[in-house]
Amino acid sequence: MRRCTLTHELVHDERRIFPADRVLRAREELRVERIAARRLIALERLVDALVWTRRTEEVAEELWVDVPMLVALVQSLTDRERAWIDAQLRERGVA
C-alpha cells in the first residue's frame, strides 16, 4: 500500500540513520516500521476494527494499511496498551 511505503520512507528521511552494518540496519528497519505503524494506526481505530473481525487481512484493510504494517504495530504494543485494548473490547462485549 502506497501510504505505508511513503510513511516508512518519510520516517527514514526524518531519522537520517543509515547503518552500514547489516544487524544495525535490520534494527533500524524494524524501528522505522514501528514508528510508521504508530503514525498510521490509531489504537482507537484498531479497537473499532477488532470489534467486527479478528482476521488480520480484514483488520489491515479496514485500517488502510498493509499486513506488515499492522503486524509491526501489534508487535510494538506495550503491556499497558494491550490491556487498554482488551478492556475496550470487553466493554463492547467482544473480548
Buried (B, 14 or more C-beta within 10 A) or exposed (E): BEEBEEBBEBBBEEEEEEEEEEEEEEEBEEBBBBBBBBBBBEBEBBBBBBBEEEEEEEBBBBBEBBBBBBBBBBEBBEEEBEEBBEEBBEEEEEE
